Amino acid sequence: MTEQDLINHPCSPKRICVYCASSTQSDAEYRDAAFESGQLLAKEGFEIIYGGGALGSMGALADGALEAGGRVIGVLPEFMQELEWGHSSLSELKIVASLHERKMEMIEKADGIIALPGGSGTFEELLEALTWKRLALFTNPIVLLNTRNYYDAFQQMMQQAVDERFMHQQHLQMWSLVDKPLDLVPALRNAPNWDPKKVGLAVQ
């Protein structure tokens, strides 16, 4: 599937793509929030697709969802599987050739995206998803979990991009920011519609 095919691509029911980190060195509050997020999504009937890792927030997210009886799909590049980074108890683990293929596999049938706090990999995935939404290649909800005020600086950076006229004011509506895992599902369900016609804002 190409990026162009994502336009108006029918989503599978209730599948949420979650971007998160594999670090075990970050504050335990991040992993606790990831575990709670997995449990809440599973209890609400959402299927989770994520990066397939067993450590850090990745592992906590999957463990929380699986403990609550949810279905969790991991997507892992071959080289990470060779390093034995994959979670061994997932509902399904898909092995793909590259990081690029992993990102496409995760987003192509997602009804929404959640970004938990993370490092450069999470930032890359999130910014690519926002770029696709800006170009109407992906129009579903995107929600950021602001544990420990992690995404405050991101919000400031994006506001500056608007202030300096690299983005349109309406682009700030492409995502929602919530402070607690309990607020994730309402944010997904109540996200404002993103009209594909707003692709014209990308050049304004």
C-alpha positions in Angstrom: 0.0 0.0 0.0 1.3 3.4 -0.9 0.8 6.6 1.0 -1.6 7.8 -1.7 -3.7 4.7 -1.0 -4.3 5.9 2.6 -6.7 8.5 1.3 -10.2 7.3 2.2 -8.9 3.8 3.0 -11.5 1.9 5.0 -10.4 1.4 8.6 -10.7 -1.9 10.4 -13.0 -1.7 13.4 -11.7 -0.1 16.5 -8.0 -0.4 15.8 -5.7 2.1 17.6 -2.1 2.6 16.6 0.1 3.5 19.6 3.5 5.0 19.4 5.6 4.6 22.5 9.1 4.0 23.9 11.3 1.0 24.7 13.4 2.8 27.3 13.6 1.2 30.7 15.6 4.1 32.2 12.8 6.7 32.1 10.7 7.5 35.1 8.4 4.6 36.2 5.4 6.9 35.9 5.7 6.6 32.1 5.5 2.8 32.2 2.6 2.9 34.7 0.7 5.2 32.4 1.4 3.0 29.4 0.1 -0.1 31.3 -3.0 1.8 32.3 -3.5 3.0 28.8 -3.3 -0.6 27.5 -5.8 -1.8 30.0 -8.3 1.0 29.3 -8.1 0.6 25.5 -8.6 -3.2 25.9 -11.6 -2.8 28.2 -13.2 -0.4 25.7 -12.9 -3.0 23.0 -10.1 -1.5 21.0 -7.5 -3.6 19.2 -4.0 -2.2 19.7 -1.3 -2.2 17.1 2.2 -1.0 18.2 5.9 -1.5 17.6 6.1 -5.0 19.0 8.7 -4.4 21.8 8.8 -6.1 25.2 10.6 -3.4 27.1 9.8 0.0 28.5 6.4 1.7 27.7 6.0 -0.7 24.8 6.0 -3.8 27.0 3.9 -2.1 29.6 1.3 -1.1 27.1 1.0 -4.6 25.7 1.0 -6.2 29.1 -1.8 -4.0 30.3 -3.9 -4.7 27.3 -3.3 -8.4 27.4 -4.0 -8.7 31.1 -7.4 -7.0 30.4 -8.2 -9.5 27.6 -7.4 -7.3 24.7 -6.0 -8.1 21.3 -2.5 -6.7 20.7 -0.6 -6.8 17.4 3.1 -6.0 17.3 5.0 -5.0 14.2 8.7 -5.6 14.4 11.5 -5.1 11.8 13.6 -8.2 11.1 16.8 -6.8 12.7 14.9 -6.1 16.0 13.5 -9.7 16.0 17.1 -11.0 15.5 18.1 -8.9 18.6 15.2 -10.6 20.5 13.4 -7.3 21.2 10.0 -8.7 20.4 7.2 -9.3 23.0 6.7 -13.1 23.2 3.0 -13.1 24.3 1.2 -10.9 21.8 -1.9 -11.9 20.0 0.0 -11.5 16.8 3.6 -10.4 15.9 4.2 -9.3 12.4 7.8 -9.3 11.2 8.6 -6.8 8.4 11.7 -5.8 6.5 12.2 -2.3 7.5 11.3 0.6 9.9 9.5 2.2 7.0 7.4 -0.9 6.4 6.7 -1.1 10.1 5.2 2.4 10.2 3.0 1.8 7.2 1.7 -1.5 8.6 0.9 0.3 11.9 -1.0 3.2 10.5 -2.7 1.9 7.3 -5.8 0.5 9.0 -5.8 2.5 12.2 -9.0 4.2 13.4 -6.9 6.5 15.5 -3.4 7.1 16.8 -2.1 7.6 20.4 1.4 8.9 21.1 2.7 8.2 24.5 5.9 9.9 25.7 9.0 8.7 23.9 12.3 9.5 22.2 13.4 10.1 18.6 11.5 7.1 17.2 8.2 8.2 18.8 8.8 11.8 17.6 9.5 10.5 14.0 6.3 8.4 14.0 4.2 11.2 15.4 5.5 13.9 13.1 5.0 11.7 10.1 1.4 10.9 11.1 0.8 14.7 11.6 2.3 15.4 8.2 0.0 12.8 6.6 -3.0 14.3 8.3 -2.0 17.8 7.1 -2.0 16.3 3.6 -5.2 14.4 4.1 -3.5 11.1 3.7 -4.7 10.2 7.2 -7.8 11.9 8.7 -8.5 10.0 11.9 -7.9 11.2 15.5 -4.4 11.7 16.9 -4.1 12.0 20.7 -1.0 12.7 22.8 -0.7 11.5 26.4 1.0 14.3 28.3 2.3 12.3 31.3 4.6 14.4 33.5 3.8 17.4 31.1 6.1 15.6 28.6 4.5 17.2 25.5 4.3 20.8 26.8 7.5 21.7 24.8 6.1 20.0 21.7 2.9 22.1 22.0 5.1 25.2 22.3 7.2 24.3 19.3 4.1 23.7 17.1 2.6 27.0 18.2 5.8 28.7 17.2 5.5 27.0 13.8 2.1 28.6 13.5 3.2 32.0 14.8 6.1 32.0 12.2 3.6 31.0 9.5 5.1 27.6 8.7 1.7 26.1 9.6 -1.9 27.3 9.6 -3.7 28.0 12.9 -6.2 25.2 12.0 -3.3 22.7 12.0 -3.3 22.9 15.7 -6.6 21.0 15.6 -4.9 17.9 14.1 -4.3 16.4 17.5 -5.6 16.5 21.1 -3.5 16.6 24.3 -4.7 14.8 27.4 -3.0 14.5 30.8 -4.4 11.1 32.0 -4.9 7.7 30.4 -8.5 7.8 31.5 -9.0 10.7 29.0 -7.6 8.9 26.0 -10.8 7.1 24.8 -13.0 10.2 25.2 -10.4 12.2 23.3 -10.4 9.7 20.5 -14.2 9.6 20.3 -14.7 13.4 20.6 -11.9 14.5 18.2 -13.1 17.1 15.7 -13.5 15.8 12.2 -10.6 16.6 9.9 -12.0 17.5 6.5 -9.8 16.1 3.6 -10.4 19.5 1.9 -8.1 21.1 4.4 -5.2 19.7 2.4 -5.2 23.2 0.8 -4.1 24.7 4.1 -0.7 22.9 3.7 0.4 25.5 1.3 -1.1 28.6 3.0 
